[in-house]
Amino acid sequence: MSRMAQRVASFGTTIFAEINRLARQHGAINLGQGAPDFDAPSPVLEAAIRAICSQLNQYAPNIGLPEAREAIARHAERFYGQRVAPDHVLITAGATEAMFAAILGLSDPGDEIIVFQPVYDSYVPNMRMAGVLPRYVNLYPPDWTFDPDELAAAFTPRTKAIIINTPHNPTGKCYARHELEIIAELCLRHNVIAITDEVYEHITYDGVQHVRLATLDGMADRTLTISSLGKTFSATGWKVGWAIGAPELVESVNRAHQFITYSVATPLQAAAATALNLPDSYFESLRAEFQRKRDWLLEMLRSAGFQPLAPQGSYFIMVDWRGVAPEYVRNDVQFAEWLIREVGVACIPPSAFYRAEDKHLAAHFARFAVCKRDETLQAAAERLAAMRVSGD
């Protein structure tokens, strides 16, 4: 007799766990999962140590440490001119928990939530566990644009929310202001909530500016803005995230959050306040360093024979691998496995970000992560260059 609940029986293992396992098995250089192989800035680490040694080791308030929520509110005004009270901020166990709590707290079974495809792999399982139906709208390469008519058609009387991930994982797309205005107009017309996942907000390229949907006309009270500490401060293992929104939205999310994790690691919340209060020079150097790494990896991938699609933001570069792999490699999963076994470099097959009937849309793509030390990128470059030489 099966003891596994039906709500999770079809999920399987995440693609990240599978690729990480294969990479370890074959000694591959891992440019797959978006986890830096370098540490958080020393002032942030030192703040966590001070907090631990200052007896900040018991439960934090359910909604979050006051100093962390105040820092998040200041950060919103500092970078986006978005004025929010600390009471409009909820601290969560990473952006992933914030998203799950948002879906649970803001929708009911039978409701619909619109997602853009390719879609980060946790959103739809979250919906299914909540009994919510996903409605898919495609992003089309090479610029990962959406068709406004397709988006408009996705709204129905049962639409409760739309999720926008910008900068986007896996494509690196940053939604332009005019695209967000289209989304905002539809949300207002259909009385729909917008849930934004903005964890890569400070990692943008080529002068592209991240636009926060909540700052557009009419959207302040109907947007839940989610972000986290992990990507901006290279502390993905801390799992400190947050949700910002109107009091009724934040309260709805907290009703779920209180019974998922209750509260988040207290000393890490204290360190989050230090991180978010770092000077502008930190955020400027972060952007410059990732720009350098992105440009380096783009050139590396082109030299190896890939056709990369230059991202506007995030940790990732999507590439077309046709012309690189042998003829027997027919799809992105086979390509990722071949690259790990035969070349010794790991990437993510992006069909994991598509529903079953649309996985063919990702068949010729792969996703590489730029959030690695120079030594790691150089070692990957050497292996990819050897692959090109051996194939000539």
N, C-alpha and C positions, 0 to 999 in steps of 0.2 A: 504494500500500500504506500502510495506517495504521500509524504508528509510536507511537501513544499506547497505553499499557497499559490493559487493560480495567478494572483496579481504579480508575482515575480518569476513564475516558472519559465516564461519566454525570454527573460532578459539575457541570460548567459553571462559570460565574463566580459568586462569592458575591454575595448580594443587596447587601451593603455596597458592593462595588466598582461595581455597576450603578447604585445610587442616587447614590453620590458622583459618578460620571461625569455622570449626568443633571443633578444639581444644579449642577455646574460649567458644563455646557453652557448652562443656562438662567439662570444667575446667581441660583439659589435660595438662600435662607437655610437652612442645613442643620441640621435637628433630627433627623437620621436616625441616623448611626452614633454609638455611645456613646464619643466622644472629646472631652474638654474642649477649649474654645478659650481656656483660660487655663493658666498654668504651674504647676509644682510649687512648694511653699513654698521660700522662699529658703534656709533652713538645709539642705535636702536637695540643692538645686542646688550650693550651696557645698561640701558634703561630696563630691559627685562631682568637682568641680574640684580639690579638695585631693587626692583619691585619684589622679586623673590626673597631677597634678604631683608625686606622691610615689612614682612609679615602680611603681604598681599597675596595670601595663598588659600583663602576661603572663598565661598561663593560670592561672586559679584552680584549686584542687583540684576534681576531678571532682564531688564531692558538694556543694561550695560552700565559700566562705570561712568559717572558723570563727566570726569575729565576726558575720557575717550569720546563720548558723544559731543562734548563741547568742541573738541579738536576737529571732529568730522564736520560739524556745522561751520566752523571757521574755514575749513578747507573748501567747502562748497561756495562760500562767499568770496574767498580769496581767488579761486580759479575760474568761477563761473558767474560771479555776481548773484548767486542764488542765496537769498536770505532765508534761513530756516532756524527754528528754535531747536535746542538740544532735545526737547521733548518730541521732536519729529524724527528722531534717529533711534534705530534699534540695532544693537550689536548681535551678530549671529556667528555661528561656527562656519565661517567662510561664506563666500557668495553662493556656493552650492546649497547650503542649508537655507540661506535667505530665499533662494528661488523656490525650493520645495515648500518652505513655510508660506511663501506668498501664494503659491498655487493652492495650497490647502486652505489658507485663510481668506482668499478672495474669490474662490469659485466653488461651485457645487457639482456633484455628479450629474452628468448630462450636459453641462456647459461646454462651450468650445473656446479654445485659445488658439490664436493664430501664431504660427512660427515661420521664420524664413529658413529655407533649406538651401545649402547644408546647415544643419542645426546642431548646436553643441549637444553632446550625447546624453546629458542628464535631463534635459528639459522634458522630453516626451515620456521617458519612464516615470518622471515625477507626475505628469498628467495622468498616465494610466493608473498609477497607484491611487490617485485622487478620484478616479472615475470620470476624468475630463477628456474630451475628444480634441485631438490636434487637428488644425486646418493648416495645410502647407501652402506656402508661396515660394516659388523658386527665385534664387539669385543666379543670374546668368553670367558666365565668364565671357570675355576676359576681365571685365570691370566689375563683375558681380552686382549688376544692376537688377532691379525688379521692374516688372510691368505694372504700372499703376492700375490698369484695368483688372489684371489678375488679383491684385491686392484688394481692390474694391469688391470684387466678386466673392472674396473669402469671408467677408463680413455677413453674418446672418443674424436673425433674431436671437439666436442662442449664444452669440459671441460675447464673452465676458471680458476677455483681455487679449492683448497682443504683446509678444515678447520681442524686444529689439536688443541685439547684442552688438555693441559698437564701442571701440574697434572689435571687429568680428573674428571669432574663432570658428572655422579654420582658415578663412580666406584672407584675413588682414584688411577687409573693407572697413572704411570709416564712412558711416552714413553722412551724406552731405546735408546741409541745411534744407535745401529744397526737397530732398527725399523725406526728411523728418517732418517738414510742413505738410506733405501729402498724408503721412501717417497721422499727424495731429488732427488734420481736418476730418479724416475718417473716424478717429476716436471721438471727436466732438459730435459728429453727425449721428453716430450709433451709440453714444453713451457708453464707451468702452474704456477700460483701464489699460494704461501702458505700463509694462514692467520692463525696465531697461537693465541690462547686464553690462556694466562699464568698467570691468576689472582692468582693462588695458588702457585706461583713460590717459595715462601719462606716457604711453609708448606709441608715438606717432612719427611719421617720416615725411621728408621732403616739404616741411613747412605746413603740413596738413594740421588743422586745428580740430580737436574733438569738440563736438557740439552736444550739449546736454539737452535732451528732449524736454525735460521738466522746465526749462527756461523759456520755451516757446509760448506764445500767447494761448491762454486757456488751458495749459497743460499742468500747471503747478499742482492743482488739487486732484488730478487724475493720473499722475505718474508716480510710480514707485521706483526709485533709483537705487540700484544695487551695485556695490563695489566691494573692494577688499584690500587688505594690506599686502597680500602675497605677491602680486606681480610687480607693483611699484617699488617694493622694498626687498624683493628677493627672499621672501620668508613664506613660501607656499605651505610649509609644514605647520605653520602656526595656526592656520585656519581661523583668522580673524576677519570677519566681513561685516557689512552693515546694509541697512535699508533706510532710505530717506523718503519721507512722503507726508502727506496731510495726516493729521492725527487719526482719522478714522481708518486710513489705509494701514498705518503703522500698528494701530491697535489690533486690526484684523490679522495681520501677520504675526504679531506677538501672541495672539491666542493659540496659534499653532506652535510657534517657537517654544513657548513655555513647557510644552509637553513633548518636544523633540529633544532639546538639549538643556532647557531651563536657562542656563547662562554659560558664558564663554570664559575660558581660562583667564583668571583675574590679572596675573602679572603681565600677560601678553596684551591685554587691553591697556594697561598702564603704558607699556612700551609703544603701543599704537599711537597714543597721544604724542609721545616724543617724536615718532616718525613723521606724523602728519604736520608737525610744527617745524620740521627742518626748513632751512632757508631756500629761497628760490633757486640758488645755485645748485642744490642737489637735484632738483627736478630738471633743470637745464642740462646738467651733465649726464643724467640718466638718459634723456632723449638723444643727446649727442653720441653717447656710447652705443646705444642700440642702433642708431643710424649707421654708425661705422660697422657694427657687426652685420647688420642687414645687407649693407652694400658689399661687404666682403663675401658673405654667403651667396648673394646673387651672382657675383662674378665667378665664384667657385662652381656653382651649379651650371652656369652657362658654359664654362670651360669644359665641364664633364659631359656636355651634350644635351642637357636638359633645356626645356623652354620654361623659365620661371615667369610667374605672374607677380610683378612687383607689388608687395603689400603697402597699404597706406598706414598701417598700424599693427599692433599686437606682436606676439613672439614668433610668428610663423610666416613661411613662404610656401605657397602652393606652386607645384611644377607639373608640366606635361612631360611624362617620361617616355613617350613614344620615340623610337629611334635610339634609345639607350639600352633597353633590355632585349634579350633574345626573343625570337618569334614565338616560342612556346609560352611566353608570359602573356596572358590575355586580359588580366584585370588588375586592379590596384592592390588587392590582397596578395595575389601571386607575386606581383612586383615587390611588395614590401618584404615578403618572405625570401625571395630571390636575392634582394639587396643585402639582407642580413646574412644569409648563408654564404653567398658567393663573393660579396664585396666587403662585408664587415661594417656596414653603416645601417643604422635603423632609422626608419621614417614611419609615419602613420598613414595607413590607407584611408582616404577620406570618405569612402562609401559608408563608413561607420556613422557618418553624419547625415545619412539619407534614409528615408523609409525604404522598406524592402523592394517595392515596385519601381523605385527610382535609383537604385544603387548603380545602374549602368551609367548614370550621368557623371559618376566619379571614376569610371573605369580606367581612364588614362591620366589620373592625377595622383600626386603624393604630397604629403605635408611634412616639411622640415622645420625644426625649431632653431631659432637664432640665439636663444638665451643660454649660451655656453661660453666657457672660458676660451680665450684665443688658442690655447694649446689643443683644446678639444676640436675646435673648428679646423685648425691646421691639420690635425691627424685625420679628420674626416676628408679634408681636401686631398690629402695624399692618396688615400684609398680610392676616392672617386677619380682622381687623375689616372691612377693605375688601371682602373676599369676602362677608361677611355683609350688608353694606349693598347691594352690587351684586345680591345674590340676593333682597332684600326687595321 
